[in-house]
């Protein structure tokens, strides 16, 4: 739980695998947190809490990063993405290695939520061997 400078409960978004659940002291502030979280992400409008008379945030406006991963972890992220691209070119997708890469990328998603739609694609690829999936 986060507290604002004035002692009130702060709005925040709890991030799950492919979704973010906004909370806040009022319904409107929770809605704003959800809209700011979704800026730039592909999301269905029915998943956004109820609207208001004010227009929603335009993607790209009112958005900032409050933290970033270290340069070392960002370099590792780029290296792992290149490794997956090489796997696709070689038509070889070892399940164990994909699970390792997904585990690390889930850490990065907490800092950069715009990666969520790509993570869903990775989840579907990893589970494509199961019946009735993919």
Residue frames as a rotation matrix with the C-alpha (Angstrom) as fourth column:
UNK 1
0.589 0.808 0.000 0.00
0.808 -0.589 0.000 0.00
0.000 0.000 -1.000 0.00
UNK 2
-0.546 -0.754 0.366 1.32
0.763 -0.627 -0.154 3.44
0.346 0.195 0.918 -0.91
UNK 3
0.340 0.591 -0.732 0.51
0.818 -0.570 -0.080 6.71
-0.464 -0.571 -0.677 0.83
UNK 4
0.404 -0.132 0.905 0.49
0.621 -0.687 -0.378 10.11
0.671 0.715 -0.195 -0.87
UNK 5
-0.645 -0.731 0.222 2.30
0.405 -0.573 -0.712 13.16
0.648 -0.369 0.666 0.52
UNK 6
-0.416 0.565 0.713 -0.98
-0.661 -0.726 0.189 14.39
0.624 -0.392 0.675 2.04
UNK 7
-0.735 0.030 0.678 -1.58
-0.575 0.504 -0.645 11.14
-0.361 -0.863 -0.353 3.96
UNK 8
0.397 0.913 -0.098 -4.28
-0.799 0.291 -0.526 9.77
-0.451 0.287 0.845 1.61
UNK 9
0.203 -0.234 0.951 -4.09
0.240 0.953 0.183 6.35
-0.949 0.191 0.250 0.00
UNK 10
-0.415 -0.433 -0.800 -2.28
-0.655 -0.468 0.593 6.57
-0.632 0.770 -0.089 -3.35
UNK 11
0.783 0.597 -0.176 -3.60
-0.522 0.478 -0.706 5.11
-0.337 0.645 0.686 -6.60
UNK 12
-0.411 -0.911 0.013 -1.57
-0.740 0.342 0.579 2.21
-0.532 0.228 -0.815 -7.97
UNK 13
0.499 0.496 -0.711 -1.83
-0.824 0.526 -0.212 -0.70
0.269 0.691 0.671 -10.36
UNK 14
0.065 -0.421 0.905 -1.18
-0.511 0.765 0.393 -4.28
-0.857 -0.488 -0.165 -9.26
UNK 15
0.020 -0.167 -0.986 0.37
-0.993 0.111 -0.039 -6.09
0.115 0.980 -0.164 -12.23
UNK 16
0.388 0.131 0.912 -0.42
-0.269 0.963 -0.024 -9.73
-0.882 -0.236 0.409 -12.93
UNK 17
-0.195 -0.571 0.798 0.73
0.564 0.600 0.567 -11.90
-0.803 0.560 0.205 -15.87
UNK 18
-0.682 -0.037 0.731 -1.13
0.708 -0.283 0.647 -10.05
0.183 0.958 0.219 -18.62
UNK 19
0.313 0.870 0.381 -3.28
0.564 -0.493 0.663 -7.58
0.764 0.007 -0.645 -16.74
UNK 20
-0.862 -0.499 0.083 -3.09
0.240 -0.548 -0.801 -4.67
0.446 -0.671 0.593 -14.32
UNK 21
0.129 0.927 -0.353 -5.67
0.857 0.075 0.510 -4.08
0.500 -0.368 -0.784 -11.59
UNK 22
-0.501 -0.342 0.795 -5.95
0.052 -0.929 -0.367 -0.40
0.864 -0.143 0.483 -10.59
UNK 23
0.169 0.527 -0.833 -6.76
0.957 0.114 0.266 0.62
0.236 -0.842 -0.485 -7.02
UNK 24
-0.680 -0.415 0.605 -7.13
0.281 -0.909 -0.308 4.01
0.678 -0.040 0.734 -5.37
UNK 25
-0.913 0.294 -0.284 -8.90
0.209 -0.261 -0.942 6.11
-0.351 -0.919 0.177 -2.75
UNK 26
-0.046 0.926 -0.374 -11.72
-0.512 -0.344 -0.787 6.98
-0.858 0.155 0.490 -5.20
UNK 27
0.426 0.298 0.854 -13.18
0.489 0.718 -0.495 5.25
-0.761 0.629 0.160 -8.21
UNK 28
0.998 -0.019 -0.055 -12.07
-0.056 -0.611 -0.790 8.11
-0.018 0.792 -0.611 -10.45
UNK 29
0.313 -0.949 0.042 -8.43
-0.911 -0.287 0.295 8.03
-0.268 -0.131 -0.955 -9.27
UNK 30
-0.093 -0.288 0.953 -8.35
-0.076 0.957 0.282 4.24
-0.993 -0.046 -0.111 -9.73
UNK 31
0.764 0.426 0.483 -9.74
0.454 0.177 -0.873 4.72
-0.458 0.887 -0.059 -13.25
UNK 32
0.834 -0.504 -0.225 -7.01
-0.551 -0.737 -0.392 7.30
0.031 0.451 -0.892 -14.00
UNK 33
-0.039 -0.876 0.481 -4.32
-0.727 0.355 0.587 4.91
-0.685 -0.327 -0.651 -12.74
UNK 34
0.163 0.182 0.970 -5.72
0.340 0.912 -0.229 2.18
-0.926 0.367 0.087 -15.00
UNK 35
0.968 0.210 0.136 -5.71
0.204 -0.347 -0.915 4.49
-0.145 0.914 -0.379 -18.02
UNK 36
0.530 -0.840 -0.114 -2.15
-0.838 -0.540 0.077 5.66
-0.126 0.055 -0.991 -17.36
UNK 37
-0.115 -0.551 0.827 -1.02
-0.359 0.799 0.482 2.04
-0.926 -0.241 -0.290 -16.98
UNK 38
0.322 0.367 0.873 -2.68
0.549 0.678 -0.488 1.07
-0.771 0.637 0.017 -20.26
UNK 39
0.694 -0.090 -0.714 -1.16
-0.488 -0.788 -0.375 3.93
-0.529 0.609 -0.591 -22.29
UNK 40
-0.120 -0.760 -0.639 0.54
-0.993 0.084 0.086 2.25
-0.012 0.645 -0.764 -25.20
UNK 41
-0.828 -0.117 0.549 -0.70
-0.204 0.974 -0.099 -1.24
-0.523 -0.194 -0.830 -24.32
UNK 42
-0.601 0.690 -0.403 -3.19
-0.365 0.211 0.907 -3.15
0.711 0.692 0.125 -26.42
UNK 43
-0.940 0.340 -0.007 -6.19
0.154 0.405 -0.901 -3.60
-0.304 -0.849 -0.433 -24.17
UNK 44
-0.428 0.875 0.224 -9.91
0.695 0.161 0.700 -4.07
0.577 0.456 -0.678 -24.50
UNK 45
-0.606 0.225 0.763 -12.05
-0.348 -0.938 0.000 -1.11
0.715 -0.265 0.646 -23.46
UNK 46
0.486 0.860 -0.155 -14.47
-0.210 0.288 0.934 -3.34
0.848 -0.422 0.321 -21.53
UNK 47
0.227 -0.486 -0.844 -11.62
0.824 0.558 -0.100 -4.06
0.519 -0.673 0.526 -19.11
UNK 48
-0.767 -0.478 0.428 -11.22
0.234 -0.829 -0.508 -0.38
0.598 -0.289 0.748 -18.20
UNK 49
-0.558 0.586 -0.588 -13.21
0.730 0.010 -0.683 0.75
-0.394 -0.810 -0.433 -15.16
UNK 50
0.408 0.891 0.200 -16.21
0.888 -0.336 -0.314 3.04
-0.212 0.306 -0.928 -15.71
UNK 51
-0.323 -0.529 0.785 -15.64
0.783 -0.615 -0.092 6.30
0.531 0.585 0.613 -17.51
UNK 52
-0.215 0.226 -0.950 -16.20
0.683 -0.661 -0.311 9.90
-0.698 -0.716 -0.012 -16.54
UNK 53
0.829 0.555 -0.064 -17.18
0.377 -0.639 -0.670 13.21
-0.413 0.532 -0.739 -18.11
UNK 54
0.316 -0.806 -0.500 -13.52
-0.652 -0.567 0.503 14.05
-0.689 0.167 -0.705 -18.66
UNK 55
0.768 -0.084 -0.635 -11.93
-0.526 0.481 -0.701 12.61
0.364 0.873 0.325 -21.80
UNK 56
0.883 -0.465 0.056 -9.47
0.354 0.740 0.572 9.75
-0.308 -0.485 0.818 -21.22
UNK 57
0.187 -0.915 -0.358 -5.73
-0.335 -0.402 0.852 10.21
-0.924 -0.039 -0.381 -21.43
UNK 58
0.840 -0.063 -0.538 -4.35
-0.526 0.147 -0.838 10.08
0.131 0.987 0.090 -24.95
UNK 59
0.806 -0.592 0.021 -1.71
0.566 0.781 0.264 7.34
-0.173 -0.201 0.964 -25.21
UNK 60
-0.011 -0.918 0.396 1.67
0.840 -0.224 -0.495 8.94
0.543 0.327 0.773 -24.66
UNK 61
-0.146 0.012 0.989 0.39
-0.265 -0.964 -0.027 11.88
0.953 -0.266 0.144 -22.59
UNK 62
0.449 0.340 0.826 0.58
-0.842 -0.150 0.519 11.91
0.301 -0.928 0.219 -18.82
UNK 63
0.963 -0.132 -0.235 2.86
0.163 0.980 0.117 8.90
0.214 -0.151 0.965 -18.80
UNK 64
0.275 -0.936 0.219 6.25
-0.849 -0.344 -0.402 8.62
0.451 -0.075 -0.889 -17.14
UNK 65
0.330 -0.269 -0.905 8.46
0.285 0.942 -0.176 5.90
0.900 -0.200 0.387 -15.76
UNK 66
0.826 -0.016 0.564 8.99
-0.507 -0.459 0.729 6.00
0.247 -0.888 -0.388 -12.04
UNK 67
0.259 -0.788 0.559 11.84
-0.510 0.380 0.772 3.51
-0.820 -0.485 -0.303 -12.20
UNK 68
0.577 -0.158 -0.802 13.95
-0.742 0.309 -0.595 1.56
0.341 0.938 0.061 -14.63
UNK 69
0.934 -0.357 0.016 15.92
0.331 0.881 0.337 -1.66
-0.135 -0.309 0.941 -14.57
UNK 70
0.290 -0.912 -0.290 19.69
-0.143 -0.341 0.929 -1.44
-0.946 -0.228 -0.229 -14.33
UNK 71
0.255 -0.280 -0.926 21.72
-0.952 -0.243 -0.189 -1.14
-0.172 0.929 -0.328 -17.53
UNK 72
-0.793 -0.588 0.157 23.05
-0.572 0.809 0.139 -4.66
-0.209 0.021 -0.978 -16.91
UNK 73
-0.410 0.723 0.556 19.53
0.234 0.673 -0.702 -6.12
-0.882 -0.157 -0.445 -16.77
UNK 74
0.533 0.587 -0.610 18.43
-0.421 -0.442 -0.792 -4.09
-0.734 0.679 0.011 -19.82
UNK 75
-0.213 -0.699 -0.683 21.43
-0.976 0.119 0.182 -5.45
-0.046 0.705 -0.707 -21.78
UNK 76
-0.879 -0.057 0.473 20.49
-0.138 0.981 -0.137 -8.97
-0.457 -0.186 -0.870 -20.67
UNK 77
0.112 0.991 0.072 16.90
0.012 0.071 -0.997 -8.35
-0.994 0.113 -0.004 -21.82
UNK 78
0.450 0.004 -0.893 18.09
-0.828 -0.371 -0.420 -7.32
-0.333 0.929 -0.164 -25.28
UNK 79
-0.628 -0.755 -0.189 20.44
-0.777 0.593 0.212 -10.33
-0.048 0.279 -0.959 -25.42
UNK 80
-0.647 0.445 0.619 17.62
0.069 0.843 -0.533 -12.74
-0.759 -0.302 -0.576 -24.51
UNK 81
0.457 0.834 -0.309 15.30
-0.242 -0.217 -0.946 -11.25
-0.856 0.507 0.102 -27.13
UNK 82
0.091 -0.519 -0.850 18.03
-0.995 -0.082 -0.056 -11.63
-0.040 0.851 -0.523 -29.77
UNK 83
-0.844 -0.412 0.344 18.52
-0.439 0.898 -0.002 -15.24
-0.308 -0.153 -0.939 -28.61
UNK 84
-0.124 0.880 0.459 14.80
0.133 0.473 -0.871 -15.95
-0.983 -0.047 -0.176 -29.12
UNK 85
0.568 0.281 -0.773 14.92
-0.657 -0.412 -0.632 -14.36
-0.496 0.867 -0.050 -32.59
UNK 86
-0.415 -0.794 -0.444 17.85
-0.909 0.380 0.170 -16.66
0.034 0.475 -0.880 -33.45
UNK 87
-0.699 0.233 0.676 15.87
-0.092 0.908 -0.408 -19.67
-0.709 -0.347 -0.613 -32.18
UNK 88
0.403 0.912 -0.074 13.00
-0.132 -0.022 -0.991 -18.78
-0.906 0.409 0.111 -34.51
UNK 89
0.336 -0.350 -0.874 15.37
-0.933 -0.253 -0.257 -18.42
-0.132 0.902 -0.412 -37.49
UNK 90
-0.727 -0.675 -0.123 16.88
-0.682 0.731 0.019 -21.85
0.077 0.098 -0.992 -36.71
UNK 91
0.143 0.902 -0.407 13.37
-0.654 0.394 0.646 -23.32
0.743 0.174 0.646 -36.23
UNK 92
-0.268 -0.285 -0.921 14.44
0.517 0.764 -0.386 -24.66
0.813 -0.579 -0.058 -32.84
UNK 93
-0.002 0.364 0.932 12.46
-0.623 -0.729 0.283 -23.61
0.783 -0.580 0.228 -29.75
UNK 94
-0.550 -0.249 -0.798 13.65
0.350 0.798 -0.490 -25.62
0.758 -0.549 -0.352 -26.73
UNK 95
0.463 0.886 0.006 10.97
0.320 -0.174 0.931 -25.51
0.826 -0.429 -0.365 -24.04
UNK 96
0.409 -0.333 -0.850 13.35
0.910 0.083 0.406 -25.39
-0.065 -0.939 0.337 -21.06
UNK 97
-0.684 -0.730 0.020 15.26
0.727 -0.679 0.102 -22.39
-0.061 0.084 0.995 -22.44
UNK 98
-0.378 0.634 0.675 12.04
0.200 -0.655 0.728 -20.53
0.904 0.410 0.121 -23.31
UNK 99
0.633 0.613 -0.473 10.83
0.559 0.060 0.827 -21.04
0.535 -0.788 -0.304 -19.73
UNK 100
-0.056 -0.749 -0.660 14.11
0.957 -0.230 0.180 -19.58
-0.286 -0.621 0.730 -18.39
UNK 101
-0.835 -0.250 0.490 13.85
0.447 -0.828 0.340 -16.56
0.321 0.503 0.803 -20.66
UNK 102
0.066 0.949 0.310 10.19
0.272 -0.316 0.909 -16.03
0.960 0.024 -0.279 -19.73
UNK 103
0.468 0.078 -0.880 11.08
0.873 0.115 0.474 -16.09
0.139 -0.990 -0.014 -16.03
UNK 104
-0.548 -0.736 -0.398 13.58
0.761 -0.636 0.129 -13.27
-0.348 -0.232 0.908 -16.45
UNK 105
-0.773 0.266 0.576 11.31
0.260 -0.694 0.671 -11.23
0.578 0.669 0.468 -18.72
UNK 106
0.313 0.907 -0.282 8.51
0.673 -0.002 0.740 -11.41
0.670 -0.421 -0.611 -16.11
UNK 107
0.000 -0.415 -0.910 10.84
0.896 -0.405 0.185 -9.44
-0.445 -0.815 0.372 -13.83
UNK 108
-0.907 -0.412 0.085 11.31
0.397 -0.770 0.499 -6.78
-0.140 0.486 0.862 -16.52
UNK 109
-0.335 0.867 0.368 7.53
0.564 -0.129 0.816 -6.53
0.755 0.481 -0.446 -17.16
UNK 110
0.299 0.456 -0.838 7.01
0.952 -0.208 0.226 -5.13
-0.071 -0.865 -0.496 -13.66
UNK 111
-0.354 -0.498 -0.791 9.06
0.404 -0.845 0.351 -2.09
-0.844 -0.195 0.500 -14.65
UNK 112
-0.836 0.034 -0.548 7.93
-0.484 -0.518 0.706 -1.80
-0.260 0.855 0.449 -18.28
UNK 113
-0.254 0.811 0.527 4.23
-0.041 0.535 -0.844 -2.84
-0.966 -0.236 -0.102 -18.49
UNK 114
0.336 0.376 -0.864 4.09
-0.843 -0.290 -0.453 -2.12
-0.421 0.880 0.220 -22.24
UNK 115
-0.694 -0.624 -0.361 5.90
-0.714 0.660 0.233 -5.47
0.093 0.419 -0.903 -22.69
UNK 116
-0.373 0.592 0.714 2.78
-0.443 0.563 -0.698 -7.36
-0.816 -0.576 0.052 -21.48
UNK 117
0.646 0.684 -0.338 1.24
-0.638 0.241 -0.731 -7.99
-0.419 0.689 0.592 -24.94
UNK 118
0.116 -0.699 -0.706 4.53
-0.805 0.350 -0.479 -9.52
0.581 0.624 -0.522 -26.10
UNK 119
-0.750 -0.354 0.559 4.67
-0.644 0.586 -0.492 -11.68
-0.154 -0.729 -0.667 -22.99
UNK 120
0.214 0.891 0.400 1.22
-0.573 0.446 -0.688 -13.05
-0.791 -0.082 0.606 -23.82
UNK 121
0.668 -0.044 -0.743 2.59
-0.701 0.298 -0.648 -14.11
0.250 0.954 0.168 -27.22
UNK 122
-0.443 -0.888 -0.120 5.51
-0.734 0.437 -0.520 -15.80
0.514 -0.142 -0.846 -25.49
UNK 123
-0.462 0.367 0.808 3.13
-0.625 0.511 -0.589 -17.60
-0.629 -0.777 -0.006 -23.08
UNK 124
0.630 0.771 -0.088 1.05
-0.580 0.392 -0.714 -18.85
-0.516 0.501 0.695 -26.02
UNK 125
0.314 -0.611 -0.727 4.18
-0.754 0.305 -0.582 -20.02
0.577 0.730 -0.365 -27.86
UNK 126
-0.695 -0.616 0.372 5.43
-0.707 0.490 -0.510 -21.91
0.132 -0.617 -0.775 -24.81
UNK 127
-0.379 0.633 0.675 2.02
-0.379 0.559 -0.738 -23.59
-0.844 -0.535 0.027 -24.31
UNK 128
0.056 0.452 -0.890 1.45
-0.991 -0.082 -0.104 -24.31
-0.120 0.888 0.443 -28.02
UNK 129
-0.762 -0.391 -0.516 2.50
-0.473 0.880 0.032 -27.95
0.442 0.268 -0.856 -27.59
UNK 130
-0.790 0.519 0.327 -0.49
-0.095 0.423 -0.901 -28.61
-0.605 -0.743 -0.284 -25.32
UNK 131
-0.617 0.636 0.464 -3.72
0.780 0.416 0.467 -29.93
0.104 0.650 -0.753 -26.87
UNK 132
0.391 0.898 0.201 -6.33
0.895 -0.422 0.147 -27.29
0.217 0.122 -0.969 -27.83
UNK 133
0.521 -0.284 -0.805 -3.81
0.244 -0.854 0.459 -24.43
-0.818 -0.435 -0.376 -27.53
UNK 134
-0.529 -0.821 -0.215 -1.88
0.086 -0.305 0.949 -22.30
-0.844 0.483 0.232 -29.99
